[in-house]
Amino acid sequence: MNRNICMEPQHLIDVKKKMVNILLTSVIALFLYSSAYGWYDKTHVAVAQAVGYKRWYNAAGADIAKLKAGSVEGYNHFYNNLEDRDVTPELVLSQVKNYNNPRDKKGHLYGAIVGSLRAYKTSTRDFKYAEHHIAYCVHYVEDLSQPFHNIPNDEFNIHRHNENDGTVNEEVLENLGKIKANMHAIVLKPDTVEQDLAREIARMANEARHLGLRLKKENRDMTKEEAYRQLGQSASLLQAILKYLEKLPK
């Protein structure tokens, strides 16, 4: 027997095993979160219909894109608020540079809204797919009101997320009036549109975040009434964006 072989102390082995387990758990959690949909398809379509968007049928398209685009698209749908901090307009605009960035694993939902609008505005207007940028923007605005896309990706979020995506999904297309009843007027001025938009995104993100934290504290799911209030928030901002882009009927 070679007596020079150095056996690793058991406590170091235990520490390494624990680190591996933590890493695996984090990777699995991140995968589950980045593949979470953030309202189900009928709910996305319903919000677009409620505001009168002509191409409402594209509202769920960004989730469909995630099936093949993976993290390039998936990280546009949430912000994993690990610091548990309030969202500011400055934070919103700081995320724009990470739009479509598959390495920004914390997510950049807020910047994706602004980034998709910039992409549309810089597209050739007669390019037949330019409107697809608006479809992405519509989807991100709708995800913004989902509380679970604005709070830390912890065990509560992972276990409750999917059920809360579908809170009103099976009834929502027959209840557009409940979304409209929770809408309010938002104005985006042409000369300050990004600043106005960043301010509204931050406000909505904080309201959704606070609801998410309340759900966690009370260890429960959203009620239907809460879901419709959140959807009304998204519809309000979406209506303002589409008015600014002159995408709504006169």
Buried (B, 14 or more C-beta within 10 A) or exposed (E): EEEEEEEEEEEEEEEEEEEEEEEEEEEEBBEBBBBBBBBBBBBBBBBBBBBEBEBBEBBBBBBBBBEEBBBBBBBBBBBBBEEEEEBBBEBBBBBBEBBBBBEBBBBBBBBBBBBBBBBBEEBEEEEEEBBBBBBBBBBBBBBBBBBBBBBBBEEBBBEBBBEBBBBBBEEBBEBBEBBBEBBEEBEBEEEEBBBBBBBBBBBBBBBBBBBBBEBBEEEEEBEEEBBBBBBBBBBBBBBBBBBBBEBBEE
